């Protein structure tokens, strides 16, 4: 178990790090125009973050960190529907429906 002082030290450290990271863009660069090449790269930040958050949950979701075929199937359906429709909500809905059908056998 972690003691209270260590927990608060970690919370304060993460908060300070998060503040400094955001302040770098908002405080130092916020009133200056950014170069076009940087703006072009920043557009893809959200597109890169979501798969980075979801991929470990899909790949290592089974027993003891093993791969779960139902989650892999749902991820493949989500990706396919997203590419086909270019609609985030349709992709999420199709992936969720696939997962529900494969886990609970509805249908």
N, CA, C and O atoms as CSV, one atom per row, in Angstrom:
chain,resi,resn,atom,element,x,y,z
A,1,UNK,N,N,0.837,-1.176,0.000
A,1,UNK,CA,C,0.000,0.000,0.000
A,1,UNK,C,C,0.880,1.237,0.000
A,1,UNK,O,O,1.958,1.241,0.594
A,2,UNK,N,N,0.426,2.268,-0.656
A,2,UNK,CA,C,1.195,3.505,-0.759
A,2,UNK,C,C,0.775,4.449,0.377
A,2,UNK,O,O,-0.407,4.558,0.703
A,3,UNK,N,N,1.755,5.122,0.966
A,3,UNK,CA,C,1.400,6.005,2.084
A,3,UNK,C,C,0.860,7.336,1.554
A,3,UNK,O,O,1.039,7.665,0.381
A,4,UNK,N,N,0.203,8.088,2.423
A,4,UNK,CA,C,-0.500,9.314,2.042
A,4,UNK,C,C,0.449,10.378,1.511
A,4,UNK,O,O,0.120,11.056,0.537
A,5,UNK,N,N,1.618,10.543,2.124
A,5,UNK,CA,C,2.567,11.568,1.682
A,5,UNK,C,C,3.051,11.292,0.258
A,5,UNK,O,O,3.176,12.220,-0.542
A,6,UNK,N,N,3.321,10.046,-0.059
A,6,UNK,CA,C,3.764,9.690,-1.406
A,6,UNK,C,C,2.657,9.921,-2.419
A,6,UNK,O,O,2.906,10.410,-3.521
A,7,UNK,N,N,1.441,9.572,-2.046
A,7,UNK,CA,C,0.300,9.793,-2.931
A,7,UNK,C,C,0.144,11.270,-3.254
A,7,UNK,O,O,-0.022,11.628,-4.420
A,8,UNK,N,N,0.192,12.133,-2.249
A,8,UNK,CA,C,0.053,13.566,-2.479
A,8,UNK,C,C,1.228,14.122,-3.267
A,8,UNK,O,O,1.049,15.026,-4.083
A,9,UNK,N,N,2.408,13.604,-3.041
A,9,UNK,CA,C,3.574,14.036,-3.811
A,9,UNK,C,C,3.405,13.690,-5.287
A,9,UNK,O,O,3.741,14.495,-6.155
A,10,UNK,N,N,2.894,12.515,-5.571
A,10,UNK,CA,C,2.653,12.112,-6.954
A,10,UNK,C,C,1.562,12.975,-7.578
A,10,UNK,O,O,1.705,13.413,-8.719
A,11,UNK,N,N,0.476,13.225,-6.851
A,11,UNK,CA,C,-0.616,14.050,-7.373
A,11,UNK,C,C,-0.129,15.458,-7.670
A,11,UNK,O,O,-0.426,16.001,-8.734
A,12,UNK,N,N,0.612,16.056,-6.750
A,12,UNK,CA,C,1.123,17.418,-6.952
A,12,UNK,C,C,2.128,17.443,-8.101
A,12,UNK,O,O,2.120,18.376,-8.904
A,13,UNK,N,N,2.985,16.441,-8.188
A,13,UNK,CA,C,3.956,16.374,-9.279
A,13,UNK,C,C,3.300,16.245,-10.642
A,13,UNK,O,O,3.698,16.916,-11.594
A,14,UNK,N,N,2.286,15.374,-10.739
A,14,UNK,CA,C,1.565,15.223,-12.006
A,14,UNK,C,C,0.798,16.496,-12.365
A,14,UNK,O,O,0.738,16.879,-13.534
A,15,UNK,N,N,0.216,17.145,-11.365
A,15,UNK,CA,C,-0.482,18.402,-11.619
A,15,UNK,C,C,0.463,19.486,-12.107
A,15,UNK,O,O,0.142,20.214,-13.046
A,16,UNK,N,N,1.628,19.599,-11.474
A,16,UNK,CA,C,2.620,20.603,-11.895
A,16,UNK,C,C,3.129,20.299,-13.301
A,16,UNK,O,O,3.280,21.209,-14.117
A,17,UNK,N,N,3.392,19.035,-13.585
A,17,UNK,CA,C,3.851,18.671,-14.924
A,17,UNK,C,C,2.805,18.955,-15.978
A,17,UNK,O,O,3.130,19.443,-17.061
A,18,UNK,N,N,1.548,18.656,-15.675
A,18,UNK,CA,C,0.464,18.931,-16.609
A,18,UNK,C,C,0.311,20.434,-16.835
A,18,UNK,O,O,0.116,20.877,-17.967
A,19,UNK,N,N,0.401,21.219,-15.753
A,19,UNK,CA,C,0.310,22.674,-15.881
A,19,UNK,C,C,1.443,23.217,-16.735
A,19,UNK,O,O,1.207,24.041,-17.619
A,20,UNK,N,N,2.669,22.771,-16.487
A,20,UNK,CA,C,3.813,23.286,-17.241
A,20,UNK,C,C,3.727,22.906,-18.718
A,20,UNK,O,O,4.102,23.697,-19.583
A,21,UNK,N,N,3.245,21.722,-19.007
A,21,UNK,CA,C,3.097,21.313,-20.399
A,21,UNK,C,C,2.080,22.186,-21.124
A,21,UNK,O,O,2.311,22.602,-22.259
A,22,UNK,N,N,0.961,22.462,-20.473
A,22,UNK,CA,C,-0.055,23.319,-21.092
A,22,UNK,C,C,0.406,24.775,-21.149
A,22,UNK,O,O,0.132,25.476,-22.123
A,23,UNK,N,N,1.095,25.225,-20.120
A,23,UNK,CA,C,1.555,26.612,-20.080
A,23,UNK,C,C,2.574,26.884,-21.185
A,23,UNK,O,O,2.681,28.012,-21.667
A,24,UNK,N,N,3.309,25.873,-21.582
A,24,UNK,CA,C,4.265,26.042,-22.674
A,24,UNK,C,C,3.569,26.542,-23.925
A,24,UNK,O,O,4.059,27.454,-24.591
A,25,UNK,N,N,2.422,25.946,-24.249
A,25,UNK,CA,C,1.697,26.370,-25.443
A,25,UNK,C,C,0.848,27.615,-25.194
A,25,UNK,O,O,0.840,28.530,-26.016
A,26,UNK,N,N,0.138,27.658,-24.075
A,26,UNK,CA,C,-0.784,28.767,-23.836
A,26,UNK,C,C,-0.079,30.032,-23.354
A,26,UNK,O,O,-0.429,31.132,-23.783
A,27,UNK,N,N,0.897,29.894,-22.478
A,27,UNK,CA,C,1.554,31.059,-21.902
A,27,UNK,C,C,2.649,31.633,-22.761
A,27,UNK,O,O,2.703,32.844,-22.976
A,28,UNK,N,N,3.524,30.779,-23.257
A,28,UNK,CA,C,4.661,31.267,-24.020
A,28,UNK,C,C,4.340,31.482,-25.493
A,28,UNK,O,O,4.829,32.436,-26.098
A,29,UNK,N,N,3.526,30.611,-26.077
A,29,UNK,CA,C,3.275,30.644,-27.510
A,29,UNK,C,C,1.862,31.122,-27.841
A,29,UNK,O,O,1.558,31.348,-29.013
A,30,UNK,N,N,1.001,31.279,-26.855
A,30,UNK,CA,C,-0.414,31.553,-27.080
A,30,UNK,C,C,-0.726,32.774,-27.909
A,30,UNK,O,O,-1.712,32.769,-28.646
A,31,UNK,N,N,0.085,33.835,-27.820
A,31,UNK,CA,C,-0.230,35.062,-28.547
A,31,UNK,C,C,0.582,35.212,-29.825
A,31,UNK,O,O,0.505,36.251,-30.480
A,32,UNK,N,N,1.347,34.212,-30.187
A,32,UNK,CA,C,2.167,34.265,-31.399
A,32,UNK,C,C,1.599,33.326,-32.456
A,32,UNK,O,O,1.048,32.275,-32.129
A,33,UNK,N,N,1.733,33.704,-33.709
A,33,UNK,CA,C,1.285,32.782,-34.766
A,33,UNK,C,C,2.238,31.595,-34.878
A,33,UNK,O,O,3.458,31.751,-34.819
A,34,UNK,N,N,1.665,30.425,-35.037
A,34,UNK,CA,C,2.460,29.205,-35.174
A,34,UNK,C,C,2.759,28.958,-36.653
A,34,UNK,O,O,1.951,29.310,-37.512
A,35,UNK,N,N,3.896,28.365,-36.952
A,35,UNK,CA,C,4.205,28.073,-38.358
A,35,UNK,C,C,3.216,27.071,-38.947
A,35,UNK,O,O,2.632,26.253,-38.236
A,36,UNK,N,N,3.046,27.155,-40.254
A,36,UNK,CA,C,2.085,26.280,-40.939
A,36,UNK,C,C,2.410,24.801,-40.763
A,36,UNK,O,O,1.500,23.987,-40.611
A,37,UNK,N,N,3.706,24.437,-40.782
A,37,UNK,CA,C,4.069,23.032,-40.653
A,37,UNK,C,C,3.680,22.488,-39.284
A,37,UNK,O,O,3.293,21.325,-39.170
A,38,UNK,N,N,3.780,23.327,-38.229
A,38,UNK,CA,C,3.393,22.888,-36.891
A,38,UNK,C,C,1.880,22.760,-36.772
A,38,UNK,O,O,1.385,21.806,-36.173
A,39,UNK,N,N,1.150,23.700,-37.329
A,39,UNK,CA,C,-0.317,23.615,-37.312
A,39,UNK,C,C,-0.801,22.374,-38.057
A,39,UNK,O,O,-1.762,21.731,-37.635
A,40,UNK,N,N,-0.141,22.038,-39.159
A,40,UNK,CA,C,-0.521,20.847,-39.925
A,40,UNK,C,C,-0.317,19.581,-39.080
A,40,UNK,O,O,-1.143,18.668,-39.115
A,41,UNK,N,N,0.787,19.532,-38.322
A,41,UNK,CA,C,1.041,18.366,-37.476
A,41,UNK,C,C,0.110,18.315,-36.265
A,41,UNK,O,O,-0.295,17.231,-35.845
A,42,UNK,N,N,-0.227,19.455,-35.710
A,42,UNK,CA,C,-1.117,19.490,-34.539
A,42,UNK,C,C,-2.531,19.035,-34.879
A,42,UNK,O,O,-3.266,18.596,-33.995
A,43,UNK,N,N,-2.917,19.133,-36.138
A,43,UNK,CA,C,-4.238,18.676,-36.544
A,43,UNK,C,C,-4.428,17.187,-36.328
A,43,UNK,O,O,-5.553,16.726,-36.136
A,44,UNK,N,N,-3.340,16.432,-36.356
A,44,UNK,CA,C,-3.424,14.977,-36.241
A,44,UNK,C,C,-3.237,14.481,-34.813
A,44,UNK,O,O,-3.179,13.272,-34.589
A,45,UNK,N,N,-3.143,15.369,-33.860
A,45,UNK,CA,C,-2.906,14.962,-32.476
A,45,UNK,C,C,-4.051,14.099,-31.939
A,45,UNK,O,O,-3.809,13.021,-31.395
A,46,UNK,N,N,-5.270,14.557,-32.085
A,46,UNK,CA,C,-6.425,13.800,-31.572
A,46,UNK,C,C,-6.564,12.453,-32.272
A,46,UNK,O,O,-6.931,11.456,-31.650
A,47,UNK,N,N,-6.272,12.431,-33.560
A,47,UNK,CA,C,-6.370,11.182,-34.320
A,47,UNK,C,C,-5.329,10.176,-33.836
A,47,UNK,O,O,-5.559,8.969,-33.907
A,48,UNK,N,N,-4.205,10.651,-33.352
A,48,UNK,CA,C,-3.157,9.746,-32.873
A,48,UNK,C,C,-3.372,9.326,-31.425
A,48,UNK,O,O,-2.981,8.223,-31.040
A,49,UNK,N,N,-3.984,10.182,-30.620
A,49,UNK,CA,C,-4.145,9.897,-29.193
A,49,UNK,C,C,-5.176,8.790,-28.952
A,49,UNK,O,O,-4.934,7.892,-28.146
A,50,UNK,N,N,-6.302,8.843,-29.628
A,50,UNK,CA,C,-7.360,7.859,-29.381
A,50,UNK,C,C,-6.907,6.422,-29.640
A,50,UNK,O,O,-7.127,5.564,-28.786
A,51,UNK,N,N,-6.287,6.126,-30.779
A,51,UNK,CA,C,-5.798,4.745,-30.951
A,51,UNK,C,C,-4.732,4.355,-29.928
A,51,UNK,O,O,-4.661,3.198,-29.516
A,52,UNK,N,N,-3.912,5.308,-29.523
A,52,UNK,CA,C,-2.879,4.995,-28.527
A,52,UNK,C,C,-3.500,4.646,-27.182
A,52,UNK,O,O,-2.939,3.840,-26.439
A,53,UNK,N,N,-4.636,5.229,-26.856
A,53,UNK,CA,C,-5.324,4.902,-25.610
A,53,UNK,C,C,-6.091,3.587,-25.707
A,53,UNK,O,O,-6.162,2.833,-24.736
A,54,UNK,N,N,-6.659,3.313,-26.869
A,54,UNK,CA,C,-7.534,2.158,-27.031
A,54,UNK,C,C,-6.765,0.875,-27.336
A,54,UNK,O,O,-7.171,-0.200,-26.893
A,55,UNK,N,N,-5.676,0.963,-28.073
A,55,UNK,CA,C,-4.953,-0.239,-28.532
A,55,UNK,C,C,-4.541,-1.174,-27.401
A,55,UNK,O,O,-4.770,-2.378,-27.524
A,56,UNK,N,N,-3.947,-0.697,-26.303
A,56,UNK,CA,C,-3.598,-1.638,-25.233
A,56,UNK,C,C,-4.822,-2.322,-24.620
A,56,UNK,O,O,-4.747,-3.483,-24.217
A,57,UNK,N,N,-5.947,-1.606,-24.550
A,57,UNK,CA,C,-7.160,-2.203,-24.001
A,57,UNK,C,C,-7.716,-3.291,-24.920
A,57,UNK,O,O,-8.337,-4.245,-24.451
A,58,UNK,N,N,-7.495,-3.149,-26.204
A,58,UNK,CA,C,-7.975,-4.158,-27.158
A,58,UNK,C,C,-7.045,-5.359,-27.173
A,58,UNK,O,O,-7.500,-6.502,-27.133
A,59,UNK,N,N,-5.756,-5.105,-27.231
A,59,UNK,CA,C,-4.790,-6.190,-27.404
A,59,UNK,C,C,-4.589,-7.003,-26.130
A,59,UNK,O,O,-4.477,-8.228,-26.191
A,60,UNK,N,N,-4.543,-6.339,-24.976
A,60,UNK,CA,C,-4.240,-7.024,-23.715
A,60,UNK,C,C,-5.443,-7.097,-22.786
A,60,UNK,O,O,-5.305,-6.872,-21.584
A,61,UNK,N,N,-6.614,-7.404,-23.318
A,61,UNK,CA,C,-7.833,-7.347,-22.518
A,61,UNK,C,C,-8.279,-8.687,-21.960
A,61,UNK,O,O,-9.208,-8.735,-21.153
A,62,UNK,N,N,-7.645,-9.770,-22.365
A,62,UNK,CA,C,-8.080,-11.095,-21.925
A,62,UNK,C,C,-7.526,-11.455,-20.558
A,62,UNK,O,O,-7.022,-10.603,-19.826
A,63,UNK,N,N,-7.631,-12.736,-20.229
A,63,UNK,CA,C,-7.126,-13.241,-18.962
A,63,UNK,C,C,-5.613,-13.089,-18.899
A,63,UNK,O,O,-4.908,-13.482,-19.828
A,64,UNK,N,N,-5.117,-12.523,-17.814
A,64,UNK,CA,C,-3.681,-12.344,-17.587
A,64,UNK,C,C,-2.976,-11.618,-18.733
A,64,UNK,O,O,-1.832,-11.933,-19.061
A,65,UNK,N,N,-3.654,-10.658,-19.335
A,65,UNK,CA,C,-3.049,-9.861,-20.389
A,65,UNK,C,C,-3.005,-10.515,-21.747
A,65,UNK,O,O,-2.279,-10.060,-22.630
A,66,UNK,N,N,-3.774,-11.582,-21.933
A,66,UNK,CA,C,-3.795,-12.245,-23.235
A,66,UNK,C,C,-4.739,-11.511,-24.186
A,66,UNK,O,O,-5.481,-10.619,-23.776
A,67,UNK,N,N,-4.699,-11.890,-25.428
A,67,UNK,CA,C,-5.536,-11.262,-26.448
A,67,UNK,C,C,-6.927,-11.887,-26.431
A,67,UNK,O,O,-7.067,-13.109,-26.375
A,68,UNK,N,N,-7.955,-11.039,-26.479
A,68,UNK,CA,C,-9.341,-11.491,-26.493
A,68,UNK,C,C,-9.876,-11.358,-27.920
A,68,UNK,O,O,-9.980,-10.242,-28.428
A,69,UNK,N,N,-10.214,-12.457,-28.571
A,69,UNK,CA,C,-10.673,-12.394,-29.963
A,69,UNK,C,C,-11.931,-11.556,-30.166
A,69,UNK,O,O,-12.093,-10.942,-31.221
A,70,UNK,N,N,-12.823,-11.517,-29.180
A,70,UNK,CA,C,-14.038,-10.716,-29.351
A,70,UNK,C,C,-13.710,-9.228,-29.425
A,70,UNK,O,O,-14.325,-8.500,-30.205
A,71,UNK,N,N,-12.769,-8.774,-28.640
A,71,UNK,CA,C,-12.388,-7.353,-28.681
A,71,UNK,C,C,-11.619,-7.029,-29.949
A,71,UNK,O,O,-11.751,-5.931,-30.491
A,72,UNK,N,N,-10.820,-7.967,-30.425
A,72,UNK,CA,C,-10.123,-7.753,-31.698
A,72,UNK,C,C,-11.142,-7.643,-32.830
A,72,UNK,O,O,-11.010,-6.782,-33.700
A,73,UNK,N,N,-12.151,-8.504,-32.824
A,73,UNK,CA,C,-13.196,-8.454,-33.849
A,73,UNK,C,C,-13.955,-7.130,-33.788
A,73,UNK,O,O,-14.230,-6.520,-34.821
A,74,UNK,N,N,-14.290,-6.691,-32.581
A,74,UNK,CA,C,-15.003,-5.418,-32.434
A,74,UNK,C,C,-14.138,-4.249,-32.916
A,74,UNK,O,O,-14.650,-3.307,-33.521
A,75,UNK,N,N,-12.838,-4.308,-32.650
A,75,UNK,CA,C,-11.942,-3.245,-33.110
A,75,UNK,C,C,-11.845,-3.235,-34.631
A,75,UNK,O,O,-11.811,-2.168,-35.245
A,76,UNK,N,N,-11.801,-4.412,-35.240
A,76,UNK,CA,C,-11.733,-4.494,-36.702
A,76,UNK,C,C,-13.013,-3.948,-37.327
A,76,UNK,O,O,-12.959,-3.213,-38.313
A,77,UNK,N,N,-14.169,-4.306,-36.754
A,77,UNK,CA,C,-15.443,-3.781,-37.259
A,77,UNK,C,C,-15.493,-2.265,-37.090
A,77,UNK,O,O,-15.941,-1.559,-37.993
A,78,UNK,N,N,-15.039,-1.758,-35.945
A,78,UNK,CA,C,-15.026,-0.319,-35.700
A,78,UNK,C,C,-14.161,0.391,-36.733
A,78,UNK,O,O,-14.566,1.409,-37.295
A,79,UNK,N,N,-12.986,-0.138,-36.980
A,79,UNK,CA,C,-12.081,0.455,-37.959
A,79,UNK,C,C,-12.683,0.423,-39.360
A,79,UNK,O,O,-12.628,1.415,-40.086
A,80,UNK,N,N,-13.252,-0.708,-39.734
A,80,UNK,CA,C,-13.838,-0.843,-41.073
A,80,UNK,C,C,-15.007,0.118,-41.276
A,80,UNK,O,O,-15.100,0.779,-42.310
A,81,UNK,N,N,-15.894,0.193,-40.289
A,81,UNK,CA,C,-17.046,1.101,-40.407
A,81,UNK,C,C,-16.578,2.552,-40.407
A,81,UNK,O,O,-17.133,3.380,-41.130
A,82,UNK,N,N,-15.561,2.869,-39.602
A,82,UNK,CA,C,-15.039,4.227,-39.582
A,82,UNK,C,C,-14.435,4.633,-40.913
A,82,UNK,O,O,-14.638,5.756,-41.375
A,83,UNK,N,N,-13.696,3.727,-41.528
A,83,UNK,CA,C,-13.108,4.028,-42.839
A,83,UNK,C,C,-14.188,4.123,-43.908
A,83,UNK,O,O,-14.130,4.983,-44.787
A,84,UNK,N,N,-15.167,3.239,-43.826
A,84,UNK,CA,C,-16.218,3.202,-44.842
A,84,UNK,C,C,-17.143,4.405,-44.757
A,84,UNK,O,O,-17.444,5.022,-45.779
A,85,UNK,N,N,-17.603,4.755,-43.549
A,85,UNK,CA,C,-18.593,5.828,-43.409
A,85,UNK,C,C,-17.988,7.186,-43.106
A,85,UNK,O,O,-18.645,8.206,-43.316
A,86,UNK,N,N,-16.754,7.229,-42.619
A,86,UNK,CA,C,-16.112,8.478,-42.175
A,86,UNK,C,C,-16.930,9.150,-41.074
A,86,UNK,O,O,-16.951,10.376,-40.963
A,87,UNK,N,N,-17.600,8.339,-40.265
A,87,UNK,CA,C,-18.464,8.835,-39.200
A,87,UNK,C,C,-18.038,8.184,-37.883
A,87,UNK,O,O,-18.118,6.966,-37.730
A,88,UNK,N,N,-17.585,9.005,-36.937
A,88,UNK,CA,C,-17.098,8.491,-35.661
A,88,UNK,C,C,-18.199,7.770,-34.898
A,88,UNK,O,O,-17.971,6.691,-34.351
A,89,UNK,N,N,-19.376,8.350,-34.858
A,89,UNK,CA,C,-20.477,7.763,-34.093
A,89,UNK,C,C,-20.935,6.430,-34.683
A,89,UNK,O,O,-21.267,5.505,-33.942
A,90,UNK,N,N,-20.955,6.330,-36.003
A,90,UNK,CA,C,-21.317,5.060,-36.639
A,90,UNK,C,C,-20.272,3.994,-36.317
A,90,UNK,O,O,-20.614,2.842,-36.053
A,91,UNK,N,N,-19.012,4.379,-36.338
A,91,UNK,CA,C,-17.939,3.425,-36.034
A,91,UNK,C,C,-18.023,2.945,-34.590
A,91,UNK,O,O,-17.917,1.748,-34.322
A,92,UNK,N,N,-18.212,3.873,-33.664
A,92,UNK,CA,C,-18.315,3.496,-32.251
A,92,UNK,C,C,-19.539,2.611,-32.020
A,92,UNK,O,O,-19.459,1.613,-31.304
A,93,UNK,N,N,-20.660,2.971,-32.619
A,93,UNK,CA,C,-21.876,2.180,-32.470
A,93,UNK,C,C,-21.732,0.782,-33.040
A,93,UNK,O,O,-22.179,-0.189,-32.430
A,94,UNK,N,N,-21.104,0.672,-34.215
A,94,UNK,CA,C,-20.908,-0.644,-34.825
A,94,UNK,C,C,-19.964,-1.497,-33.980
A,94,UNK,O,O,-20.192,-2.695,-33.811
A,95,UNK,N,N,-18.910,-0.884,-33.451
A,95,UNK,CA,C,-17.987,-1.630,-32.593
A,95,UNK,C,C,-18.643,-2.088,-31.308
A,95,UNK,O,O,-18.442,-3.220,-30.869
A,96,UNK,N,N,-19.431,-1.206,-30.702
A,96,UNK,CA,C,-20.130,-1.571,-29.467
A,96,UNK,C,C,-21.150,-2.674,-29.722
A,96,UNK,O,O,-21.262,-3.615,-28.937
A,97,UNK,N,N,-21.886,-2.560,-30.811
A,97,UNK,CA,C,-22.873,-3.583,-31.157
A,97,UNK,C,C,-22.191,-4.931,-31.419
A,97,UNK,O,O,-22.684,-5.975,-30.990
A,98,UNK,N,N,-21.070,-4.902,-32.116
A,98,UNK,CA,C,-20.319,-6.135,-32.360
A,98,UNK,C,C,-19.864,-6.769,-31.057
A,98,UNK,O,O,-19.983,-7.981,-30.875
A,99,UNK,N,N,-19.344,-5.954,-30.155
A,99,UNK,CA,C,-18.884,-6.474,-28.867
A,99,UNK,C,C,-20.034,-7.068,-28.066
A,99,UNK,O,O,-19.892,-8.135,-27.468
A,100,UNK,N,N,-21.161,-6.389,-28.052
A,100,UNK,CA,C,-22.342,-6.881,-27.311
A,100,UNK,C,C,-22.818,-8.217,-27.893
A,100,UNK,O,O,-23.103,-9.161,-27.156
A,101,UNK,N,N,-22.899,-8.278,-29.233
A,101,UNK,CA,C,-23.367,-9.505,-29.874
A,101,UNK,C,C,-22.406,-10.658,-29.610
A,101,UNK,O,O,-22.845,-11.776,-29.341
A,102,UNK,N,N,-21.103,-10.405,-29.684
A,102,UNK,CA,C,-20.138,-11.482,-29.486
A,102,UNK,C,C,-20.025,-11.915,-28.024
A,102,UNK,O,O,-19.807,-13.095,-27.745
A,103,UNK,N,N,-20.170,-10.986,-27.101
A,103,UNK,CA,C,-20.046,-11.334,-25.680
A,103,UNK,C,C,-21.319,-11.992,-25.167
A,103,UNK,O,O,-21.254,-13.014,-24.484
A,104,UNK,N,N,-22.481,-11.416,-25.490
A,104,UNK,CA,C,-23.738,-11.913,-24.932
A,104,UNK,C,C,-24.520,-12.812,-25.880
A,104,UNK,O,O,-25.531,-13.391,-25.482
A,105,UNK,N,N,-24.079,-12.938,-27.101
A,105,UNK,CA,C,-24.744,-13.826,-28.053
A,105,UNK,C,C,-26.129,-13.387,-28.435
A,105,UNK,O,O,-26.983,-14.221,-28.736
A,106,UNK,N,N,-26.374,-12.081,-28.431
A,106,UNK,CA,C,-27.690,-11.555,-28.800
A,106,UNK,C,C,-27.806,-11.590,-30.318
A,106,UNK,O,O,-26.878,-11.203,-31.028
A,107,UNK,N,N,-28.943,-12.053,-30.809
A,107,UNK,CA,C,-29.156,-11.995,-32.241
A,107,UNK,C,C,-29.383,-13.267,-32.889
A,107,UNK,O,O,-29.573,-13.315,-34.105
